[in-house]
Amino acid sequence: MKRFHVNVRVTNLQESTAFYTALFGAEPTVLKDDYAKWMLEDPRVNFAISLHPENAGIEHLGIQSESEEELKEVYGRLKEAKGTIREEGKCTCCYAKSEKSWITDPQGVDWEAFYTFGESTVYGEPATACCL
């Protein structure tokens, strides 16, 4: 089963973490100095916030696959969407090891298709296009 993913850029991580913890009725699954993530089952969503006070708002949307096979299915849908696909491949992003590709919708919103296969102690690698 796939999971809907949202990442919102925030100006104050502590204030936003308190807000979303109350809204979702759950503590973050991951909590860092510049990042928080809730892996919720109800509603089934991977909701993350990252500290970017200079550019707050929706960072990107995405579809998280639970297997490499599901990722191939979602990747096929990206091709059908007929946009320019940016294949990032295996990378470290958002304190996780993942394989991902990106596409931009007609309104300019970036969408990520990804499969996470491990954790990381760092937010990302400088060479990746993580979180555009």
Backbone as XML, in Angstrom:
<?xml version="1.0"?>
<chain id="A" units="angstrom">
  <residue number="1" name="MET">
    <atom name="N" x="0.841" y="-1.175" z="0.000"/>
    <atom name="CA" x="0.000" y="0.000" z="0.000"/>
    <atom name="C" x="0.889" y="1.241" z="0.000"/>
  </residue>
  <residue number="2" name="LYS">
    <atom name="N" x="0.556" y="2.172" z="-0.839"/>
    <atom name="CA" x="1.313" y="3.407" z="-0.934"/>
    <atom name="C" x="0.829" y="4.393" z="0.131"/>
  </residue>
  <residue number="3" name="ARG">
    <atom name="N" x="1.659" y="5.405" z="0.399"/>
    <atom name="CA" x="1.347" y="6.395" z="1.418"/>
    <atom name="C" x="1.528" y="7.782" z="0.803"/>
  </residue>
  <residue number="4" name="PHE">
    <atom name="N" x="0.575" y="8.667" z="1.022"/>
    <atom name="CA" x="0.671" y="10.042" z="0.557"/>
    <atom name="C" x="1.706" y="10.773" z="1.398"/>
  </residue>
  <residue number="5" name="HIS">
    <atom name="N" x="2.538" y="11.602" z="0.757"/>
    <atom name="CA" x="3.603" y="12.328" z="1.450"/>
    <atom name="C" x="3.461" y="13.826" z="1.218"/>
  </residue>
  <residue number="6" name="VAL">
    <atom name="N" x="3.581" y="14.591" z="2.280"/>
    <atom name="CA" x="3.553" y="16.049" z="2.235"/>
    <atom name="C" x="4.729" y="16.557" z="3.057"/>
  </residue>
  <residue number="7" name="ASN">
    <atom name="N" x="5.446" y="17.557" z="2.554"/>
    <atom name="CA" x="6.492" y="18.216" z="3.322"/>
    <atom name="C" x="6.225" y="19.711" z="3.271"/>
  </residue>
  <residue number="8" name="VAL">
    <atom name="N" x="6.072" y="20.335" z="4.436"/>
    <atom name="CA" x="5.781" y="21.763" z="4.550"/>
    <atom name="C" x="7.003" y="22.455" z="5.145"/>
  </residue>
  <residue number="9" name="ARG">
    <atom name="N" x="7.442" y="23.532" z="4.530"/>
    <atom name="CA" x="8.520" y="24.356" z="5.083"/>
    <atom name="C" x="7.920" y="25.278" z="6.134"/>
  </residue>
  <residue number="10" name="VAL">
    <atom name="N" x="8.573" y="25.361" z="7.302"/>
    <atom name="CA" x="8.033" y="26.153" z="8.406"/>
    <atom name="C" x="9.054" y="27.181" z="8.883"/>
  </residue>
  <residue number="11" name="THR">
    <atom name="N" x="8.568" y="28.215" z="9.551"/>
    <atom name="CA" x="9.457" y="29.254" z="10.072"/>
    <atom name="C" x="9.884" y="28.983" z="11.510"/>
  </residue>
  <residue number="12" name="ASN">
    <atom name="N" x="9.102" y="28.216" z="12.258"/>
    <atom name="CA" x="9.426" y="27.905" z="13.649"/>
    <atom name="C" x="9.103" y="26.430" z="13.876"/>
  </residue>
  <residue number="13" name="LEU">
    <atom name="N" x="10.130" y="25.598" z="13.982"/>
    <atom name="CA" x="9.928" y="24.156" z="14.076"/>
    <atom name="C" x="9.219" y="23.758" z="15.371"/>
  </residue>
  <residue number="14" name="GLN">
    <atom name="N" x="9.599" y="24.338" z="16.501"/>
    <atom name="CA" x="8.992" y="23.953" z="17.771"/>
    <atom name="C" x="7.495" y="24.286" z="17.793"/>
  </residue>
  <residue number="15" name="GLU">
    <atom name="N" x="7.156" y="25.479" z="17.355"/>
    <atom name="CA" x="5.752" y="25.895" z="17.319"/>
    <atom name="C" x="4.951" y="24.990" z="16.376"/>
  </residue>
  <residue number="16" name="SER">
    <atom name="N" x="5.503" y="24.709" z="15.201"/>
    <atom name="CA" x="4.805" y="23.872" z="14.227"/>
    <atom name="C" x="4.710" y="22.427" z="14.693"/>
  </residue>
  <residue number="17" name="THR">
    <atom name="N" x="5.767" y="21.934" z="15.356"/>
    <atom name="CA" x="5.729" y="20.571" z="15.889"/>
    <atom name="C" x="4.618" y="20.447" z="16.936"/>
  </residue>
  <residue number="18" name="ALA">
    <atom name="N" x="4.500" y="21.423" z="17.801"/>
    <atom name="CA" x="3.433" y="21.408" z="18.808"/>
    <atom name="C" x="2.057" y="21.437" z="18.137"/>
  </residue>
  <residue number="19" name="PHE">
    <atom name="N" x="1.905" y="22.267" z="17.112"/>
    <atom name="CA" x="0.634" y="22.374" z="16.397"/>
    <atom name="C" x="0.244" y="21.038" z="15.779"/>
  </residue>
  <residue number="20" name="TYR">
    <atom name="N" x="1.161" y="20.433" z="14.997"/>
    <atom name="CA" x="0.828" y="19.191" z="14.297"/>
    <atom name="C" x="0.715" y="18.001" z="15.243"/>
  </residue>
  <residue number="21" name="THR">
    <atom name="N" x="1.461" y="18.007" z="16.343"/>
    <atom name="CA" x="1.323" y="16.952" z="17.344"/>
    <atom name="C" x="-0.091" y="16.980" z="17.923"/>
  </residue>
  <residue number="22" name="ALA">
    <atom name="N" x="-0.587" y="18.166" z="18.216"/>
    <atom name="CA" x="-1.954" y="18.300" z="18.714"/>
    <atom name="C" x="-2.971" y="17.930" z="17.640"/>
  </residue>
  <residue number="23" name="LEU">
    <atom name="N" x="-2.761" y="18.418" z="16.420"/>
    <atom name="CA" x="-3.698" y="18.150" z="15.330"/>
    <atom name="C" x="-3.819" y="16.654" z="15.044"/>
  </residue>
  <residue number="24" name="PHE">
    <atom name="N" x="-2.680" y="15.958" z="14.998"/>
    <atom name="CA" x="-2.683" y="14.536" z="14.662"/>
    <atom name="C" x="-2.901" y="13.638" z="15.882"/>
  </residue>
  <residue number="25" name="GLY">
    <atom name="N" x="-2.766" y="14.202" z="17.099"/>
    <atom name="CA" x="-2.902" y="13.393" z="18.296"/>
    <atom name="C" x="-1.793" y="12.373" z="18.432"/>
  </residue>
  <residue number="26" name="ALA">
    <atom name="N" x="-0.595" y="12.724" z="17.929"/>
    <atom name="CA" x="0.537" y="11.793" z="17.943"/>
    <atom name="C" x="1.839" y="12.571" z="17.949"/>
  </residue>
  <residue number="27" name="GLU">
    <atom name="N" x="2.828" y="12.019" z="18.646"/>
    <atom name="CA" x="4.170" y="12.592" z="18.646"/>
    <atom name="C" x="4.844" y="12.292" z="17.308"/>
  </residue>
  <residue number="28" name="PRO">
    <atom name="N" x="5.825" y="13.102" z="16.899"/>
    <atom name="CA" x="6.551" y="12.812" z="15.660"/>
    <atom name="C" x="7.284" y="11.476" z="15.729"/>
  </residue>
  <residue number="29" name="THR">
    <atom name="N" x="7.369" y="10.797" z="14.608"/>
    <atom name="CA" x="8.131" y="9.564" z="14.477"/>
    <atom name="C" x="9.617" y="9.876" z="14.425"/>
  </residue>
  <residue number="30" name="VAL">
    <atom name="N" x="9.967" y="10.984" z="13.765"/>
    <atom name="CA" x="11.336" y="11.483" z="13.685"/>
    <atom name="C" x="11.310" y="12.932" z="14.148"/>
  </residue>
  <residue number="31" name="LEU">
    <atom name="N" x="12.226" y="13.300" z="15.034"/>
    <atom name="CA" x="12.318" y="14.682" z="15.496"/>
    <atom name="C" x="13.787" y="15.077" z="15.585"/>
  </residue>
  <residue number="32" name="LYS">
    <atom name="N" x="14.173" y="16.062" z="14.770"/>
    <atom name="CA" x="15.537" y="16.596" z="14.742"/>
    <atom name="C" x="15.455" y="18.095" z="14.985"/>
  </residue>
  <residue number="33" name="ASP">
    <atom name="N" x="16.609" y="18.773" z="15.040"/>
    <atom name="CA" x="16.616" y="20.223" z="15.259"/>
    <atom name="C" x="15.977" y="21.002" z="14.116"/>
  </residue>
  <residue number="34" name="ASP">
    <atom name="N" x="15.952" y="20.407" z="12.915"/>
    <atom name="CA" x="15.456" y="21.114" z="11.733"/>
    <atom name="C" x="14.387" y="20.338" z="10.968"/>
  </residue>
  <residue number="35" name="TYR">
    <atom name="N" x="13.825" y="19.298" z="11.595"/>
    <atom name="CA" x="12.942" y="18.401" z="10.845"/>
    <atom name="C" x="12.079" y="17.591" z="11.806"/>
  </residue>
  <residue number="36" name="ALA">
    <atom name="N" x="10.831" y="17.357" z="11.417"/>
    <atom name="CA" x="9.950" y="16.454" z="12.159"/>
    <atom name="C" x="9.092" y="15.699" z="11.144"/>
  </residue>
  <residue number="37" name="LYS">
    <atom name="N" x="8.785" y="14.437" z="11.463"/>
    <atom name="CA" x="7.969" y="13.625" z="10.546"/>
    <atom name="C" x="7.001" y="12.775" z="11.359"/>
  </residue>
  <residue number="38" name="TRP">
    <atom name="N" x="5.775" y="12.698" z="10.882"/>
    <atom name="CA" x="4.749" y="11.840" z="11.451"/>
    <atom name="C" x="4.393" y="10.787" z="10.409"/>
  </residue>
  <residue number="39" name="MET">
    <atom name="N" x="4.569" y="9.513" z="10.715"/>
    <atom name="CA" x="4.147" y="8.423" z="9.843"/>
    <atom name="C" x="2.807" y="7.938" z="10.388"/>
  </residue>
  <residue number="40" name="LEU">
    <atom name="N" x="1.752" y="8.545" z="9.919"/>
    <atom name="CA" x="0.416" y="8.319" z="10.464"/>
    <atom name="C" x="-0.302" y="7.171" z="9.745"/>
  </residue>
  <residue number="41" name="GLU">
    <atom name="N" x="-1.072" y="6.434" z="10.504"/>
    <atom name="CA" x="-1.906" y="5.374" z="9.926"/>
    <atom name="C" x="-3.336" y="5.858" z="9.706"/>
  </residue>
  <residue number="42" name="ASP">
    <atom name="N" x="-3.748" y="6.893" z="10.449"/>
    <atom name="CA" x="-5.108" y="7.397" z="10.316"/>
    <atom name="C" x="-5.094" y="8.911" z="10.494"/>
  </residue>
  <residue number="43" name="PRO">
    <atom name="N" x="-5.046" y="9.692" z="9.434"/>
    <atom name="CA" x="-5.040" y="9.253" z="8.031"/>
    <atom name="C" x="-3.664" y="8.705" z="7.638"/>
  </residue>
  <residue number="44" name="ARG">
    <atom name="N" x="-3.625" y="7.811" z="6.660"/>
    <atom name="CA" x="-2.387" y="7.173" z="6.226"/>
    <atom name="C" x="-1.585" y="8.180" z="5.396"/>
  </residue>
  <residue number="45" name="VAL">
    <atom name="N" x="-0.663" y="8.850" z="6.073"/>
    <atom name="CA" x="0.128" y="9.893" z="5.421"/>
    <atom name="C" x="1.499" y="9.981" z="6.083"/>
  </residue>
  <residue number="46" name="ASN">
    <atom name="N" x="2.498" y="10.301" z="5.280"/>
    <atom name="CA" x="3.845" y="10.627" z="5.747"/>
    <atom name="C" x="3.901" y="12.148" z="5.688"/>
  </residue>
  <residue number="47" name="PHE">
    <atom name="N" x="3.740" y="12.804" z="6.826"/>
    <atom name="CA" x="3.680" y="14.263" z="6.889"/>
    <atom name="C" x="4.945" y="14.773" z="7.560"/>
  </residue>
  <residue number="48" name="ALA">
    <atom name="N" x="5.686" y="15.638" z="6.891"/>
    <atom name="CA" x="6.951" y="16.139" z="7.417"/>
    <atom name="C" x="6.990" y="17.659" z="7.353"/>
  </residue>
  <residue number="49" name="ILE">
    <atom name="N" x="7.734" y="18.257" z="8.299"/>
    <atom name="CA" x="8.018" y="19.683" z="8.257"/>
    <atom name="C" x="9.524" y="19.856" z="8.360"/>
  </residue>
  <residue number="50" name="SER">
    <atom name="N" x="10.050" y="20.853" z="7.658"/>
    <atom name="CA" x="11.485" y="21.129" z="7.700"/>
    <atom name="C" x="11.693" y="22.631" z="7.870"/>
  </residue>
  <residue number="51" name="LEU">
    <atom name="N" x="12.703" y="22.975" z="8.635"/>
    <atom name="CA" x="12.958" y="24.373" z="8.983"/>
    <atom name="C" x="13.551" y="25.124" z="7.800"/>
  </residue>
  <residue number="52" name="HIS">
    <atom name="N" x="12.773" y="26.052" z="7.238"/>
    <atom name="CA" x="13.182" y="26.921" z="6.127"/>
    <atom name="C" x="12.486" y="28.267" z="6.309"/>
  </residue>
  <residue number="53" name="PRO">
    <atom name="N" x="12.898" y="29.059" z="7.290"/>
    <atom name="CA" x="12.188" y="30.314" z="7.568"/>
    <atom name="C" x="12.207" y="31.298" z="6.407"/>
  </residue>
  <residue number="54" name="GLU">
    <atom name="N" x="13.170" y="31.175" z="5.517"/>
    <atom name="CA" x="13.268" y="32.105" z="4.388"/>
    <atom name="C" x="12.273" y="31.784" z="3.278"/>
  </residue>
  <residue number="55" name="ASN">
    <atom name="N" x="11.674" y="30.591" z="3.304"/>
    <atom name="CA" x="10.819" y="30.179" z="2.195"/>
    <atom name="C" x="9.762" y="29.199" z="2.698"/>
  </residue>
  <residue number="56" name="ALA">
    <atom name="N" x="8.894" y="29.634" z="3.622"/>
    <atom name="CA" x="7.898" y="28.752" z="4.223"/>
    <atom name="C" x="6.793" y="28.413" z="3.231"/>
  </residue>
  <residue number="57" name="GLY">
    <atom name="N" x="6.129" y="27.301" z="3.443"/>
    <atom name="CA" x="5.009" y="26.857" z="2.612"/>
    <atom name="C" x="5.191" y="25.425" z="2.158"/>
  </residue>
  <residue number="58" name="ILE">
    <atom name="N" x="4.390" y="25.004" z="1.199"/>
    <atom name="CA" x="4.476" y="23.632" z="0.680"/>
    <atom name="C" x="5.809" y="23.458" z="-0.021"/>
  </residue>
  <residue number="59" name="GLU">
    <atom name="N" x="6.568" y="22.473" z="0.416"/>
    <atom name="CA" x="7.840" y="22.170" z="-0.246"/>
    <atom name="C" x="7.612" y="21.251" z="-1.432"/>
  </residue>
  <residue number="60" name="HIS">
    <atom name="N" x="6.967" y="20.120" z="-1.187"/>
    <atom name="CA" x="6.647" y="19.187" z="-2.253"/>
    <atom name="C" x="5.613" y="18.194" z="-1.763"/>
  </residue>
  <residue number="61" name="LEU">
    <atom name="N" x="5.007" y="17.488" z="-2.694"/>
    <atom name="CA" x="4.087" y="16.393" z="-2.400"/>
    <atom name="C" x="4.724" y="15.121" z="-2.920"/>
  </residue>
  <residue number="62" name="GLY">
    <atom name="N" x="4.206" y="13.986" z="-2.510"/>
    <atom name="CA" x="4.818" y="12.766" z="-2.993"/>
    <atom name="C" x="3.991" y="11.534" z="-2.740"/>
  </residue>
  <residue number="63" name="ILE">
    <atom name="N" x="4.454" y="10.438" z="-3.325"/>
    <atom name="CA" x="3.869" y="9.125" z="-3.101"/>
    <atom name="C" x="4.997" y="8.213" z="-2.654"/>
  </residue>
  <residue number="64" name="GLN">
    <atom name="N" x="4.879" y="7.711" z="-1.435"/>
    <atom name="CA" x="5.879" y="6.818" z="-0.862"/>
    <atom name="C" x="5.446" y="5.377" z="-1.086"/>
  </residue>
  <residue number="65" name="SER">
    <atom name="N" x="6.306" y="4.598" z="-1.712"/>
    <atom name="CA" x="6.036" y="3.181" z="-1.955"/>
    <atom name="C" x="6.605" y="2.353" z="-0.822"/>
  </residue>
  <residue number="66" name="GLU">
    <atom name="N" x="6.006" y="1.192" z="-0.583"/>
    <atom name="CA" x="6.490" y="0.302" z="0.461"/>
    <atom name="C" x="7.423" y="-0.775" z="-0.065"/>
  </residue>
  <residue number="67" name="SER">
    <atom name="N" x="7.636" y="-0.802" z="-1.390"/>
    <atom name="CA" x="8.529" y="-1.799" z="-1.979"/>
    <atom name="C" x="9.086" y="-1.259" z="-3.296"/>
  </residue>
  <residue number="68" name="GLU">
    <atom name="N" x="10.148" y="-1.891" z="-3.765"/>
    <atom name="CA" x="10.708" y="-1.501" z="-5.060"/>
    <atom name="C" x="9.712" y="-1.767" z="-6.186"/>
  </residue>
  <residue number="69" name="GLU">
    <atom name="N" x="8.908" y="-2.813" z="-6.055"/>
    <atom name="CA" x="7.896" y="-3.123" z="-7.071"/>
    <atom name="C" x="6.847" y="-2.022" z="-7.149"/>
  </residue>
  <residue number="70" name="GLU">
    <atom name="N" x="6.384" y="-1.549" z="-5.986"/>
    <atom name="CA" x="5.423" y="-0.445" z="-5.982"/>
    <atom name="C" x="6.037" y="0.814" z="-6.580"/>
  </residue>
  <residue number="71" name="LEU">
    <atom name="N" x="7.318" y="1.056" z="-6.298"/>
    <atom name="CA" x="7.985" y="2.235" z="-6.847"/>
    <atom name="C" x="7.993" y="2.174" z="-8.370"/>
  </residue>
  <residue number="72" name="LYS">
    <atom name="N" x="8.231" y="1.007" z="-8.936"/>
    <atom name="CA" x="8.197" y="0.856" z="-10.395"/>
    <atom name="C" x="6.817" y="1.202" z="-10.945"/>
  </residue>
  <residue number="73" name="GLU">
    <atom name="N" x="5.768" y="0.799" z="-10.230"/>
    <atom name="CA" x="4.397" y="1.111" z="-10.640"/>
    <atom name="C" x="4.160" y="2.619" z="-10.632"/>
  </residue>
  <residue number="74" name="VAL">
    <atom name="N" x="4.572" y="3.274" z="-9.559"/>
    <atom name="CA" x="4.395" y="4.725" z="-9.452"/>
    <atom name="C" x="5.244" y="5.442" z="-10.499"/>
  </residue>
  <residue number="75" name="TYR">
    <atom name="N" x="6.470" y="4.967" z="-10.719"/>
    <atom name="CA" x="7.342" y="5.552" z="-11.740"/>
    <atom name="C" x="6.677" y="5.474" z="-13.120"/>
  </residue>
  <residue number="76" name="GLY">
    <atom name="N" x="6.005" y="4.373" z="-13.398"/>
    <atom name="CA" x="5.266" y="4.247" z="-14.661"/>
    <atom name="C" x="4.201" y="5.318" z="-14.798"/>
  </residue>
  <residue number="77" name="ARG">
    <atom name="N" x="3.567" y="5.664" z="-13.686"/>
    <atom name="CA" x="2.557" y="6.728" z="-13.707"/>
    <atom name="C" x="3.190" y="8.087" z="-13.969"/>
  </residue>
  <residue number="78" name="LEU">
    <atom name="N" x="4.406" y="8.301" z="-13.445"/>
    <atom name="CA" x="5.107" y="9.549" z="-13.737"/>
    <atom name="C" x="5.318" y="9.682" z="-15.240"/>
  </residue>
  <residue number="79" name="LYS">
    <atom name="N" x="5.703" y="8.595" z="-15.880"/>
    <atom name="CA" x="5.915" y="8.620" z="-17.335"/>
    <atom name="C" x="4.628" y="8.969" z="-18.065"/>
  </residue>
  <residue number="80" name="GLU">
    <atom name="N" x="3.502" y="8.424" z="-17.593"/>
    <atom name="CA" x="2.207" y="8.714" z="-18.208"/>
    <atom name="C" x="1.812" y="10.175" z="-18.043"/>
  </residue>
  <residue number="81" name="ALA">
    <atom name="N" x="2.305" y="10.820" z="-16.991"/>
    <atom name="CA" x="1.970" y="12.222" z="-16.730"/>
    <atom name="C" x="2.632" y="13.167" z="-17.726"/>
  </residue>
  <residue number="82" name="LYS">
    <atom name="N" x="3.583" y="12.674" z="-18.483"/>
    <atom name="CA" x="4.220" y="13.396" z="-19.584"/>
    <atom name="C" x="4.913" y="14.683" z="-19.173"/>
  </residue>
  <residue number="83" name="GLY">
    <atom name="N" x="5.530" y="14.662" z="-18.016"/>
    <atom name="CA" x="6.358" y="15.788" z="-17.600"/>
    <atom name="C" x="7.823" y="15.386" z="-17.674"/>
  </residue>
  <residue number="84" name="THR">
    <atom name="N" x="8.694" y="16.305" z="-17.344"/>
    <atom name="CA" x="10.119" y="15.997" z="-17.300"/>
    <atom name="C" x="10.419" y="15.308" z="-15.976"/>
  </residue>
  <residue number="85" name="ILE">
    <atom name="N" x="10.898" y="14.081" z="-16.052"/>
    <atom name="CA" x="11.225" y="13.307" z="-14.857"/>
    <atom name="C" x="12.690" y="13.536" z="-14.509"/>
  </residue>
  <residue number="86" name="ARG">
    <atom name="N" x="12.925" y="13.843" z="-13.250"/>
    <atom name="CA" x="14.291" y="13.984" z="-12.745"/>
    <atom name="C" x="14.586" y="12.780" z="-11.875"/>
  </residue>
  <residue number="87" name="GLU">
    <atom name="N" x="15.390" y="11.874" z="-12.402"/>
    <atom name="CA" x="15.713" y="10.648" z="-11.673"/>
    <atom name="C" x="16.853" y="10.925" z="-10.707"/>
  </residue>
  <residue number="88" name="GLU">
    <atom name="N" x="16.554" y="10.854" z="-9.427"/>
    <atom name="CA" x="17.578" y="11.073" z="-8.416"/>
    <atom name="C" x="18.272" y="9.763" z="-8.062"/>
  </residue>
  <residue number="89" name="GLY">
    <atom name="N" x="17.561" y="8.651" z="-8.169"/>
    <atom name="CA" x="18.141" y="7.360" z="-7.831"/>
    <atom name="C" x="18.304" y="7.198" z="-6.335"/>
  </residue>
  <residue number="90" name="LYS">
    <atom name="N" x="19.289" y="6.420" z="-5.931"/>
    <atom name="CA" x="19.542" y="6.189" z="-4.507"/>
    <atom name="C" x="20.180" y="7.437" z="-3.901"/>
  </residue>
  <residue number="91" name="CYS">
    <atom name="N" x="19.672" y="7.858" z="-2.736"/>
    <atom name="CA" x="20.156" y="9.088" z="-2.116"/>
    <atom name="C" x="19.885" y="9.078" z="-0.621"/>
  </residue>
  <residue number="92" name="THR">
    <atom name="N" x="20.459" y="10.052" z="0.058"/>
    <atom name="CA" x="20.163" y="10.291" z="1.464"/>
    <atom name="C" x="19.442" y="11.624" z="1.543"/>
  </residue>
  <residue number="93" name="CYS">
    <atom name="N" x="18.250" y="11.611" z="2.120"/>
    <atom name="CA" x="17.426" y="12.810" z="2.202"/>
    <atom name="C" x="16.471" y="12.675" z="3.371"/>
  </residue>
  <residue number="94" name="CYS">
    <atom name="N" x="16.270" y="13.750" z="4.097"/>
    <atom name="CA" x="15.287" y="13.782" z="5.184"/>
    <atom name="C" x="15.544" y="12.677" z="6.204"/>
  </residue>
  <residue number="95" name="TYR">
    <atom name="N" x="16.823" y="12.498" z="6.555"/>
    <atom name="CA" x="17.245" y="11.513" z="7.544"/>
    <atom name="C" x="16.864" y="10.087" z="7.140"/>
  </residue>
  <residue number="96" name="ALA">
    <atom name="N" x="16.807" y="9.825" z="5.835"/>
    <atom name="CA" x="16.463" y="8.497" z="5.335"/>
    <atom name="C" x="17.271" y="8.169" z="4.083"/>
  </residue>
  <residue number="97" name="LYS">
    <atom name="N" x="17.439" y="6.884" z="3.832"/>
    <atom name="CA" x="18.049" y="6.407" z="2.597"/>
    <atom name="C" x="16.905" y="5.951" z="1.698"/>
  </residue>
  <residue number="98" name="SER">
    <atom name="N" x="16.873" y="6.492" z="0.493"/>
    <atom name="CA" x="15.745" y="6.247" z="-0.394"/>
    <atom name="C" x="16.205" y="6.138" z="-1.842"/>
  </residue>
  <residue number="99" name="GLU">
    <atom name="N" x="15.279" y="5.696" z="-2.675"/>
    <atom name="CA" x="15.428" y="5.791" z="-4.121"/>
    <atom name="C" x="14.253" y="6.626" z="-4.583"/>
  </residue>
  <residue number="100" name="LYS">
    <atom name="N" x="14.530" y="7.633" z="-5.444"/>
    <atom name="CA" x="13.442" y="8.542" z="-5.804"/>
    <atom name="C" x="13.619" y="9.182" z="-7.166"/>
  </residue>
  <residue number="101" name="SER">
    <atom name="N" x="12.488" y="9.659" z="-7.653"/>
    <atom name="CA" x="12.427" y="10.455" z="-8.874"/>
    <atom name="C" x="11.455" y="11.598" z="-8.615"/>
  </residue>
  <residue number="102" name="TRP">
    <atom name="N" x="11.583" y="12.652" z="-9.416"/>
    <atom name="CA" x="10.772" y="13.855" z="-9.254"/>
    <atom name="C" x="10.106" y="14.227" z="-10.573"/>
  </residue>
  <residue number="103" name="ILE">
    <atom name="N" x="8.961" y="14.897" z="-10.462"/>
    <atom name="CA" x="8.277" y="15.481" z="-11.615"/>
    <atom name="C" x="7.568" y="16.738" z="-11.107"/>
  </residue>
  <residue number="104" name="THR">
    <atom name="N" x="7.367" y="17.717" z="-11.973"/>
    <atom name="CA" x="6.679" y="18.955" z="-11.603"/>
    <atom name="C" x="5.329" y="18.995" z="-12.305"/>
  </residue>
  <residue number="105" name="ASP">
    <atom name="N" x="4.265" y="19.270" z="-11.550"/>
    <atom name="CA" x="2.929" y="19.309" z="-12.139"/>
    <atom name="C" x="2.730" y="20.618" z="-12.910"/>
  </residue>
  <residue number="106" name="PRO">
    <atom name="N" x="1.632" y="20.748" z="-13.673"/>
    <atom name="CA" x="1.412" y="21.943" z="-14.489"/>
    <atom name="C" x="1.356" y="23.250" z="-13.697"/>
  </residue>
  <residue number="107" name="GLN">
    <atom name="N" x="1.083" y="23.190" z="-12.388"/>
    <atom name="CA" x="1.049" y="24.401" z="-11.563"/>
    <atom name="C" x="2.405" y="24.736" z="-10.964"/>
  </residue>
  <residue number="108" name="GLY">
    <atom name="N" x="3.398" y="23.877" z="-11.198"/>
    <atom name="CA" x="4.729" y="24.126" z="-10.664"/>
    <atom name="C" x="5.006" y="23.451" z="-9.333"/>
  </residue>
  <residue number="109" name="VAL">
    <atom name="N" x="4.119" y="22.561" z="-8.876"/>
    <atom name="CA" x="4.318" y="21.835" z="-7.624"/>
    <atom name="C" x="5.170" y="20.595" z="-7.905"/>
  </residue>
  <residue number="110" name="ASP">
    <atom name="N" x="6.253" y="20.450" z="-7.137"/>
    <atom name="CA" x="7.123" y="19.285" z="-7.287"/>
    <atom name="C" x="6.507" y="18.071" z="-6.601"/>
  </residue>
  <residue number="111" name="TRP">
    <atom name="N" x="6.546" y="16.933" z="-7.303"/>
    <atom name="CA" x="6.076" y="15.650" z="-6.787"/>
    <atom name="C" x="7.247" y="14.684" z="-6.757"/>
  </residue>
  <residue number="112" name="GLU">
    <atom name="N" x="7.320" y="13.926" z="-5.682"/>
    <atom name="CA" x="8.378" y="12.957" z="-5.475"/>
    <atom name="C" x="7.755" y="11.560" z="-5.428"/>
  </residue>
  <residue number="113" name="ALA">
    <atom name="N" x="8.361" y="10.614" z="-6.125"/>
    <atom name="CA" x="7.993" y="9.195" z="-6.021"/>
    <atom name="C" x="9.198" y="8.509" z="-5.399"/>
  </residue>
  <residue number="114" name="PHE">
    <atom name="N" x="8.991" y="7.809" z="-4.258"/>
    <atom name="CA" x="10.153" y="7.274" z="-3.571"/>
    <atom name="C" x="9.859" y="6.013" z="-2.778"/>
  </residue>
  <residue number="115" name="TYR">
    <atom name="N" x="10.935" y="5.272" z="-2.521"/>
    <atom name="CA" x="10.926" y="4.084" z="-1.677"/>
    <atom name="C" x="12.049" y="4.259" z="-0.663"/>
  </residue>
  <residue number="116" name="THR">
    <atom name="N" x="11.722" y="4.186" z="0.628"/>
    <atom name="CA" x="12.712" y="4.338" z="1.687"/>
    <atom name="C" x="13.138" y="2.964" z="2.181"/>
  </residue>
  <residue number="117" name="PHE">
    <atom name="N" x="14.464" y="2.761" z="2.237"/>
    <atom name="CA" x="14.974" y="1.452" z="2.643"/>
    <atom name="C" x="15.924" y="1.529" z="3.829"/>
  </residue>
  <residue number="118" name="GLY">
    <atom name="N" x="16.059" y="2.692" z="4.456"/>
    <atom name="CA" x="16.926" y="2.793" z="5.625"/>
    <atom name="C" x="16.898" y="4.178" z="6.226"/>
  </residue>
  <residue number="119" name="GLU">
    <atom name="N" x="17.515" y="4.301" z="7.394"/>
    <atom name="CA" x="17.609" y="5.577" z="8.092"/>
    <atom name="C" x="18.988" y="6.175" z="7.895"/>
  </residue>
  <residue number="120" name="SER">
    <atom name="N" x="19.108" y="7.485" z="8.188"/>
    <atom name="CA" x="20.371" y="8.197" z="8.099"/>
    <atom name="C" x="20.498" y="9.128" z="9.300"/>
  </residue>
  <residue number="121" name="THR">
    <atom name="N" x="21.727" y="9.436" z="9.665"/>
    <atom name="CA" x="21.958" y="10.369" z="10.770"/>
    <atom name="C" x="22.083" y="11.808" z="10.284"/>
  </residue>
  <residue number="122" name="VAL">
    <atom name="N" x="22.040" y="12.032" z="8.955"/>
    <atom name="CA" x="22.130" y="13.376" z="8.384"/>
    <atom name="C" x="20.890" y="13.665" z="7.550"/>
  </residue>
  <residue number="123" name="TYR">
    <atom name="N" x="20.568" y="14.961" z="7.408"/>
    <atom name="CA" x="19.386" y="15.369" z="6.637"/>
    <atom name="C" x="19.513" y="14.974" z="5.172"/>
  </residue>
  <residue number="124" name="GLY">
    <atom name="N" x="20.681" y="15.209" z="4.581"/>
    <atom name="CA" x="20.859" y="14.871" z="3.175"/>
    <atom name="C" x="22.313" y="14.947" z="2.770"/>
  </residue>
  <residue number="125" name="GLU">
    <atom name="N" x="22.556" y="14.529" z="1.539"/>
    <atom name="CA" x="23.892" y="14.591" z="0.957"/>
    <atom name="C" x="23.951" y="15.792" z="0.016"/>
  </residue>
  <residue number="126" name="PRO">
    <atom name="N" x="25.037" y="16.546" z="0.030"/>
    <atom name="CA" x="25.114" y="17.743" z="-0.806"/>
    <atom name="C" x="24.905" y="17.465" z="-2.294"/>
  </residue>
  <residue number="127" name="ALA">
    <atom name="N" x="25.257" y="16.293" z="-2.768"/>
    <atom name="CA" x="25.169" y="16.004" z="-4.205"/>
    <atom name="C" x="23.751" y="15.661" z="-4.654"/>
  </residue>
  <residue number="128" name="THR">
    <atom name="N" x="22.788" y="15.521" z="-3.741"/>
    <atom name="CA" x="21.442" y="15.104" z="-4.141"/>
    <atom name="C" x="20.551" y="16.306" z="-4.407"/>
  </residue>
  <residue number="129" name="ALA">
    <atom name="N" x="19.481" y="16.056" z="-5.116"/>
    <atom name="CA" x="18.472" y="17.093" z="-5.389"/>
    <atom name="C" x="17.367" y="17.053" z="-4.353"/>
  </residue>
  <residue number="130" name="CYS">
    <atom name="N" x="17.652" y="16.461" z="-3.208"/>
    <atom name="CA" x="16.664" y="16.248" z="-2.154"/>
    <atom name="C" x="15.884" y="17.523" z="-1.846"/>
  </residue>
  <residue number="131" name="CYS">
    <atom name="N" x="14.610" y="17.345" z="-1.757"/>
    <atom name="CA" x="13.739" y="18.438" z="-1.297"/>
    <atom name="C" x="14.047" y="19.717" z="-2.043"/>
  </residue>
  <residue number="132" name="LEU">
    <atom name="N" x="13.753" y="19.704" z="-3.305"/>
    <atom name="CA" x="14.079" y="20.766" z="-4.245"/>
    <atom name="C" x="13.850" y="22.152" z="-3.752"/>
  </residue>
</chain>
